[in-house]
Amino acid sequence: MPPSAKPSSAPPPQELPAPSYPAIESLLEATPAEDVRALFAPVKEGLAGLKGPKVEVGKKAQVALAHAEQLLELLVDTRERLIAEAKGAKGRK
């Protein structure tokens, strides 16, 4: 009879650090919402003007840019909502 293998106790998983994006945070805090929304406009224009073999790469970049723009828009909307809630809470005392 083979010796029974002792179940090894696995160490508990370590907690991952909370993600932090200081560059994005500082951009959102210091820049007006309209400027943040217009941030990708020059890049979009440049990608739209691509010709030749770079068109396919440009299309992929446009898709990625659209996703990034959606995420940034969500952050801007959240920031505006939090600011509005903070201003509204001050008057309720």
C-alpha positions as CSV (number, residue, x, y, z in Angstrom):
1,M,0.0,0.0,0.0
2,P,1.5,3.4,-1.0
3,P,2.0,5.9,1.7
4,S,-0.9,8.3,1.8
5,A,0.0,11.8,0.7
6,K,-0.5,14.4,3.3
7,P,-2.7,17.2,2.0
8,S,-0.6,20.3,1.9
9,S,-2.2,23.3,3.3
10,A,-2.0,26.0,0.7
11,P,-1.2,29.5,2.1
12,P,-4.1,31.9,1.9
13,P,-4.2,34.0,-1.2
14,Q,-2.6,37.4,-0.8
15,E,-4.8,40.5,-1.3
16,L,-4.0,42.4,-4.5
17,P,-3.3,46.1,-4.1
18,A,-6.0,48.4,-5.2
19,P,-5.3,49.7,-8.7
20,S,-4.3,53.3,-8.9
21,Y,-4.1,55.4,-11.9
22,P,-2.7,58.8,-10.7
23,A,-2.2,60.2,-14.3
24,I,-5.9,59.7,-15.1
25,E,-7.0,60.9,-11.7
26,S,-5.0,64.1,-12.1
27,L,-6.3,64.6,-15.6
28,L,-9.9,64.3,-14.5
29,E,-9.5,66.5,-11.5
30,A,-7.6,69.4,-13.3
31,T,-9.3,69.4,-16.7
32,P,-12.8,70.7,-17.4
33,A,-15.3,68.0,-18.6
34,E,-15.6,69.6,-22.1
35,D,-11.8,69.4,-22.6
36,V,-11.7,65.8,-21.5
37,R,-14.5,64.9,-23.9
38,A,-12.6,66.7,-26.7
39,L,-9.4,64.9,-25.9
40,F,-9.6,62.2,-28.6
41,A,-10.9,64.5,-31.4
42,P,-7.4,65.1,-33.1
43,V,-6.5,61.4,-32.9
44,K,-9.8,60.4,-34.5
45,E,-9.2,62.9,-37.3
46,G,-5.7,61.5,-37.9
47,L,-7.0,57.9,-38.0
48,A,-9.8,58.9,-40.4
49,G,-7.2,60.3,-42.8
50,L,-5.1,57.1,-43.0
51,K,-4.7,55.5,-46.5
52,G,-3.1,52.5,-47.9
53,P,-2.0,49.5,-45.8
54,K,-2.4,51.4,-42.6
55,V,-6.2,51.5,-42.9
56,E,-6.7,48.2,-41.2
57,V,-4.5,49.2,-38.3
58,G,-6.3,52.5,-38.1
59,K,-9.7,50.7,-37.9
60,K,-8.4,48.6,-35.0
61,A,-7.1,51.7,-33.3
62,Q,-10.4,53.5,-33.8
63,V,-12.2,50.6,-32.0
64,A,-9.8,50.8,-29.1
65,L,-10.1,54.5,-29.0
66,A,-13.9,54.3,-28.9
67,H,-13.6,51.9,-25.9
68,A,-11.2,54.2,-24.1
69,E,-13.5,57.2,-24.9
70,Q,-16.5,55.4,-23.4
71,L,-14.5,54.6,-20.2
72,L,-13.3,58.1,-19.9
73,E,-16.8,59.5,-20.4
74,L,-18.0,57.2,-17.6
75,L,-15.3,58.6,-15.3
76,V,-16.3,62.2,-16.2
77,D,-20.0,61.5,-15.6
78,T,-19.2,59.9,-12.3
79,R,-17.0,62.8,-11.3
80,E,-19.8,65.3,-12.2
81,R,-22.4,63.3,-10.3
82,L,-20.2,63.1,-7.2
83,I,-19.5,66.8,-7.3
84,A,-23.3,67.5,-7.7
85,E,-24.1,65.2,-4.8
86,A,-21.5,66.8,-2.6
87,K,-22.9,70.3,-3.3
88,G,-26.4,69.1,-2.6
89,A,-25.5,67.4,0.7
90,K,-24.0,70.7,2.1
91,G,-27.3,72.5,2.0
92,R,-29.3,69.8,3.9
93,K,-27.9,70.5,7.4
